[in-house]
Amino acid sequence: MRNIRQQLVEHLIPMFRRKLSGVDALPQLAILGLLSGLVTGAVILIFRLAIELPLEHFLPDHDSEAFERLDPLIRGLLPLGGALALALFLHRLATQDRKVGIVHVMERLNYHQGYISFRSALVQFICGVGTVVTGQSAGREGPAVHLGAAFSSLMGQWMRLPNNSIRTLVACGCAAAISASFNTPIAGVIFAMEVVMMEYTIAGFTPIILSSVSAAVVSRAVYGDEPAFSVPALTMNSLLEIPWILAIAVIIGIAAAGFIYLLDYTGRYHQRPVLLRITVAGLLMVPFAVAIPEVMGIGYDTVSQTIHNELPFWLLLGAGLAKLVVTALTLGLGMPSGVIGPTIFMGATLGGAMGLVGAYAAPDLASSVGFYAMLGMGAMMGAVLQAPLAALMALLELTLNPHIILPAMLIITVSSLVTSEVFGQKSLFLTVLKSQGLSYQSSPVIQALRRVSVGAIMERSVTRVQRYLSQDDCRQALKAEYKWLVVEGSSGPSALMPAVDLARYLEDSAEECREAGTDMPDEVDLMNIPANRRDLAAVQYQATLEEALQVFDDTKAEALYVQRHIAPMIQRIYGVVLKSDIESYYQYRRS
């Protein structure tokens, strides 16, 4: 048994990692995607239970969303007290540790190859539960995406996988989180690729799909196979409704642009102390909670009532606008809330309100209020996230009705265009990243380099040698027919030279000694013989080609040796990479 385990560690796992270095490791990625979905599904179940159980115990009628039935004084004090507690909690953390949500996941993907710490996941879990339980205007999907990405990343880090695989695992975690939260596996896949990764790849689809499906299975085992909302049969009554749908698209696009602008404007105060900002956010929440309690918490009960036409026009309009304002203000001030849930709430209520207007103006032509509420939901999601395909897939899976596709495509694309082209607003997440002084690189070249690890293209025919070698050591090094020699210096590898240059020097030296009638020198100084030596720098085995190019630029080295920690203070060299190798690889793959 021990021999089998040792063989597994010594041969199969390194082979698994080596295969994952390239872009053609579909079987291995599929296994990772499946594991990611199962882990994420379990984490999201724990997260949802941590929110629902205390709310069911505390709120009237054991309803986890019945904030409206609380006494007005309690409604005002609850979000204020919660904000103070969250402010004190975040105040004790370092600035970097306070970052949570989808924006943080995108930052870690772009600048840290998807490495997310357990500490970050723990902070997100506490903040995600705290914001919803204390009645902030919050959603659970954003924190869920962070948790799914974090635990999938931690799984890859624990297995010491190449960084390109960890990036794929983060995308799997994002898809699984959306799938488990909404019971929408297709929307989870599209969300991960369109919003977070911002790329579509054939190799990426397989593991992300498996992750999304397996997470949905875990969720359905506990919550059943019903989607997040109970949606009646919806259909468009007449093509004459299209002008009104276009008008609603413009209204939703304007609302989405205003939401992004307000959040971005409020975010300019991010340099102020976090204790002050979160406390102010809690104070801002008080009048909204007292006057329009529908804005508290996730608000999916209000969304469901809107879909079933159970709320009057002024309540829908007021709740939608109030949710827009208070969510933008509190999120901009730093409240660690999710944004996807509020986006769905805003779209459903504003769409439902416009549906009531249409029913009043043309009762014989207008479709149901639920139809317009669902369209508004998709339009707001598509416009705020600038993710029209993810919004369309979410609508299709939530309604289970293909008849909604045509009007949904129309309203989602028009509202997204109004937000981006008329008002110049980018995706909410990209806007927040920009306000933090960060960018999101998504050019085809960078994406291609991120998908491949140095282990896929490195030259493995390499050996480490000392600077000073005896004649026997030289012959022994050449006998193994290595292509490259990594020459050790006083503080580690210092130069790379072709083995053929050493062989040529030994031949020339032997010829000269025969002609001169002298003996060969006892010792050869590899740094002093004629050879095409290259300056060296180190790169870790897990690094992507993008990271390797960054090391080339930072160190001005001519070659990189690929190393990995195999024991404390011990590094093993696995191969070498030249800059020309990276350029040749990309040119070959592109052609």
N, C-alpha and C positions, 0 to 999 in steps of 0.2 A: 504493500500500500504506500509505504514511504517512497519507494522508487518511482511509482507511478506519479505521485504528487511532485517529486523532484523533476521528473521528465516534463510534466506539465508546465512547471515554472520556468524551466531552462529552455524549452523548445517551442511549445505551442503558444504561450503568451507572447514571447518576442516575435514569433511569426505573425501572430494576430496584429500586433502593433505595426510591424513592418508593412503588412498589407494595407493597413489603414492610412499609411503615409501618402498613397496615391489617390487618384480620383475614381478608380475602377474597383473599389472594394465593396460592391453592393451587398454580398452575403454578410460581411462583417458589420456594415452599417445597418443592415436590416435587424440584426440581433440587437445592436445598440438602441435602435429606435424602439423596438419592442420593450426592452428593459426600461428605457426612459419613460414610456407611456405608463407602464405598471407602477413605477416609483412615483411619477407625478400624479397619477390618479389617486394613489393612496394619500399623498401629501395634501392634495386639494380636498379630499374627503375630511381629513383632520381639520383643515383650515375652515371649511364650511361648518362643521360641527362646533368648532370653537366660537363661531359667530352665532349660530342658531340656538344652541342650548342655553346660554345665558339670557338671550333675548326672549326666548319662549318662557323662561322662568320669570323674567322681570316684567314683561309687557302684558297688558290685559288680554284675557282669553287665550293665553299661551300662543299668541300670534307673534311671530318673530319680526313682523313689519308694522305692528299696530301702534306706531308712535303717535298717530292722530288722536288716539283715545286716552292719552295721558293728560293729566292736569296741566293747564298752560304754564304754571310756575315750574313744574318739573320739566316740561318741554324746553323752557328757557335755561334752566340750571344744568340740565344734563349735557348738552354740547359744550357749555362754558367750562364745566368741571372736567369734562373729557379733554378739552383743549389744554387746560392748565396741566393736567397729568401728562399728556403727550409732550407738551413744551418742556416740562422738567426732565422727562426721560431723554428727549433729544438733546437738551442742553448739556447733559453729562457725556454725550458722545462726541467723538472727533468729527470734524466737518465731513470727511470722506465717508464715515460710517452712517451718516444721516441720509445718504442717497438711497432712494428706493424707487420701485416702479419700473415701468417699461422703458422709460428714458435711461435709467441706470443700466438696464440690460443692454440697450443699444450702445451705451458708452463703453461697457466692458467688452462688447463684441468688437467695437471699432478700435479701441486703444489697448485692450488687454487680452485679445484673442479668446474672449468668452470666459475667462477665469473669474468666477464669482465665489466669494468666501461664505463659509457657514455663518459667520457673524452677520454678514449682510442679510442672509436668509432669515436669521433669527429676529433681526431688527424689523424686517418687512412683515414677518408673522405678527409680531406684537403691534406694530403700527396698523396693519391691515385689520386686525381684530378690533383694536382700540377705536379706530375712526368709525367703523360701522356700529359697534355696540353702543357708543356714546352719542349716536344720532347725528354725526357730521354728514354733510352732503357728500356721500362717498359711494364707491363701487367696489366690488370684491374681485372683479376680473383682472384689473391692473396688478394688484398684489398677487393674485393667483399666477399670472404670467411670470412675475419675478420669482416666485417660489418654484414654479416648474423649471424655469431656466436655471435657477441656482442649484437645485438638487440634481438635475441632469449634468450640469457642469461639474459638480462635486464628484459624481460617479465617474466621469471621465478623468478627473484629476487623480482620484483614488486608484484608477486602473493605469495611470501614467500613460495615457493615450497621446498621440500627436495632436498638436493644437488645431489642425484642420478638422479632426474628428470631434474635438471639444466644441468647436463652433457649430458643427452639425447637431451635436447633442443639445446645445442651447436652443436651437431652432425647434428640435423635437420637443423640448420641455415647454416652449411657448405654445406650440400647436396643441399639445396634450392638455395644457391648462385651460385654453379656450374651449376645447372639446368637452372636458369634464365639467366646466362651469355652465355651459349652455346646452350641452348634449347635442353639439353641432360639429361632428368630426371633419366635414369638408371645409367649413368656415375656419376651423382651427388650422388646417393645413395652409389655406390661402392667407390667413392672417400672419402666420409665421414667416411666410416667404415674401409677402407683399409689404407688410408693415415693419417687421423686425429685420429680416435679412435683406430685404429690398432686392431680391434676385430670385429667378426661377432656374433651377438646374435639374436635369434628368436624374443625376445621382442623388440629389437632395430629396426628391419626391418620395422615393421608396421608404427610407427610414422615418420621414416625417409623417407619412400616411400611416405606417404601422404604429407609430407612437400615438397619433391622434385616435386611432381606432381602439387600441388597447386601453387608453385612458377613458374613453367613452364606455367601454365594457365594464371597467371598474366602477365608474359612476352609476351606470344603469343597474349594477348589482345591488346598490344601496337605495337609489332614488327612483328606480324604474326607468322605462324608456320614453317617458313623456318629455317634450322639450321644455325650455325654461318658462314658456308662456303657453297657456291654453288658448289656442287661436281658432275661432270658428271658420267655416268655409268662406273664403273671400274671393271675389271676382269683380272685374270692372264691368259695370252695366252697359256702358256705351262708349264708343270712340269719341263722342262729343265731350267727354270728360278730359280729354288730353290737354286742351288749353288751360283748364283749371289745375291739372297736375303740373304743368309747366310753371304756372304762377306760384304754386306751393314750393316747387323746386327753387325758384328765385328767393322766396321768403326764407326757406331753410338755409340756402346758401348765405344769405345776409346774416342770419342768426349765427351760423357756424363761424363766419368771419369775425363777427363781433365777439363771440366767445373766445376765439384764439387771440384776438387783439387785446381783450381785457385781461386775459390770463398773462399774456406776455408783458403788458404794461405793469401789472401788479408785481410780476417777477423781477422788476428792476430794483426792488428793495431787498434782494436776497443777501446783500451785504450787511443788513441790520441784524442784530442778535436774534437767534432763533427763538429764544424765550419770549421776546417782544412780538415777533411776527406771528407765532402760533397763538399767543394769547389774544392778539387783535383779531385773528381769524375766528377764534371762538366767540369773541364779542360780536362780530359781524353776523354770526350764525344765530344769535339769540332772537332778534326781532323776526327773522324769517321763520324760525322754529315755532314761535308763539303765534304768528299770524297765518302762516301757510305751512302747517306741519307735514304736508305731503313731501316737502323737500328733504326731510330727515331720512337718514339711512339710505338703503339701496333704492327703495321706492318702487319695487317691481309690483307691489300690490296696486299702486296707482296706475301703472302701465297696463296691468291686466284689466282693471276697471275701465280704462280708456278704450281698450280693444273691444270690450263688450258694451260700449256706449252707456256707461252708468254714471258719467260725470257731466255737469253742465259746462257750457262754453267758457264762462268767465273763470271758473275754477281751473279748467284746462289751460287757458291762456296765462292766467296768473301764475300757476304752478310751473309751467314751462319756462316763462321769463324769469321767475324767481330762482329756479334751479340753475338757469344759465348764469345769472349774475353772481349768486352766492358761491357756486362751484368755481367759477373763474377767479373770484376774489380770494377764496380760501386756498385753492391750489396754488395760485400765484404767490401767496404769502408763505407757502411752504408746508401747508397741511399735507401729511403723507397719505393722501386719499387716492383711490383709483378714479380714472376718468371715463372708462368705457361705459360703466353703468349709468352715470349721469348723462352721458351722450344719448344713450337709448331712451332714458326718461324724457329728455328735452325733445327729441324727435317725435316720440309717441304722443306727448301731450300737445305739442304745437301742430303736428299733423292731424290729431283728433279734433282740435279746435277748428282747423281749416275745413275738415270734413263736415263739421256741424254748419259752418257757413255755407258750404256747397249744398248741403241738404236743405237749408232754409231758402237758398236762392233758386234751386232747381230740384225740388223734391222728387220729380218723376225720373230724373236722369242720374242723380247722384248715387254713388255706391255707398256702402255702409261706412260708419265712422271708423270701425275697426280696420277697414281696408286702408283708409287714409292715415290712420295711426301707424300701421305697419310700414307704409310707404315713407312716412316722416321719419320713422326710426331708422330705416336703411339710408335715407338721404342724409340725415344728420351724422350718422356714423361714417358714411363715405366721405362727406365734406370735411369733417373735423380731422379724421385720420388720413384723408387723401388716399383711401383704399377702396375704390369702387367695387372691385371684384370680391373682396372679403365681405363687404356690406351686402352685396347681392347674394352670395352664397349663404350668409347668415339668415337673410330673409327667406330664402327658399327652404332652408332646413327648419326654420321656426314655424313656417306656415304649412309646410308639406303640400304646397299648392303650386303647380307649374303655371297656373293662370296669372300669377302675380309677376312673372318674370318680365313681360313686356313693359308694363308701367313702371316696375322697379328699375329696370335698366335706364329708362328715360329720366326718372326723377333723380336717381343717384348720380348719373353722369352730369346732368345739368346743374345740380346743386354743387357738385364738386368743382365744376368749371367756374361757376359764379364766385365761389370762395377763393379759388386759386388764381384765376385770370382777371376777374373784375376787381377783386380786392387785394390781390397779390399775397395771399396768405398761404404758407406752406403747411405741411402736416404739423399737427400740434406737437408731436414728439420732436420733429426736427426744429421747430421754433424754440422749444424749451432748451434743446441742446445748444442752439446758436446763442441763446441768452446767457448760457453758462460759458461761452467762449469756446465751444467745441463744434466740430463739424462731423459729418458722417460720409466717409469715403465710399462711394458705390460705383466707381468707374469699372468698366469691364476688365481692364488690366489688373487692377487691385483685387477684384473678386476672383479672377482666375488664379492669382498668386496665393490667395488665402485658402484656396481649396486643396493645395498640395503642400505636403511637408517636405523638409529637406531630406528626410530619409528615403523619399521616392527617387531622387535624382543624384544623391551623393555617390562618389566613387568609393567603393568599399575596399579596394585593393591598396591598403595603406598600412604601414607599421610605424611604431615609434622607435626612434634610435637616439642614442646619446650623440653629443657633438663630436666627441673624440672616440674613434673606433679603431680596434686593432685590425690587422689584415684578415684574421680569421672571422672576426665579427662582420667585416664588410662582405666577405664571401658568403657568410651565413645569411645575411640580409638579402643578398642578391639571389641566392639559391631558391628562396621562396617565391621569386618572381613577382614581388610587389611592384605596383606602378608608381606609388608615391612614398616618400620617406618624410615623416614628421620629425624634425630635429628638435631635441629637447635643449632648452636653455636653462639659465639659473633659476628662473621663476616660471617654468612651464614651457610648453611648445613655443618656439620662436621663429621657425621658418619651415617652409615646405619646399622640397626639391624632388625632381624626377629621379627615380632609381636608375634610369638609363644614364644620367649624368655621372653618377658614381661609378657605374660600370665602365663608361668611357674613360674616366680619369684613371681607374686602375689599369686599364689596357695601355693608355699612353704612358703612365708612370712606369709600368713594367718594361715597355719598349725602351724608354730612356735609360732605365737602370741597366738593361742588358747592353746597350750601346756604350754606356759609361763604365761598365764592369763593377757596379756598386749594388748593394743590397736595397731591397725595398724598405721604405721607412716603416718603423714598427707601428706608428699610429697615424691615422688620417683625421685631419680637422675638417669636418664637413662644412664649416662656415668659411673656410679659406681656400677650398678647391674651386676650380672653374665650374660653375653650375648655374642653371636658371632658377635661383632661389626666389621664393615669394614670401612676403611678410604675412603673418598669420594672425587671426583673431578667432575667438571661440563662439560657437552658436550651439544652443541646446538641441538635442535630438527631436524634441517635440515641436520645434519652431517651424513656422510656415515659410514659404519662399518670400513672402512679403517681409517677414521679420528678418530673414537672411539679408535681403537687399538693404534693410535699414541698418543692419550691423556693418555692411560694407560701407555705407555712406558715413556712419558715425566714426568708424575706426580708420577708414582709408586703407584697409587691409587689401591684399591681393588674392587671398584665399581664406576660407574658413574651415576649421576642423570641427566636426560634429561630435559632441560629447554628451555623456549622460552620467549622472550620479548613480553609482552602483553600491556604494557604502559611504559612511561618513568620511569626508575628506578624500575620497577616492573617486576619480573621474576616468571613465573609459572612453577612448576615441573609437568611433564607429566608421568614420569616413571623412572625406574632404569635399568641399564644394567650391567651384570657381564661379565668378560672376558670369562668365561666358556660358556656364552650364545652365544657369537660370534663364538667360536670354535665349539660348538655343531651345530649351524646353518649351518656353512660351511660344516661340515662333513655330515650333513643330506642332504644338497643340492647336494653335490658331489656324494653321494651314490644313 
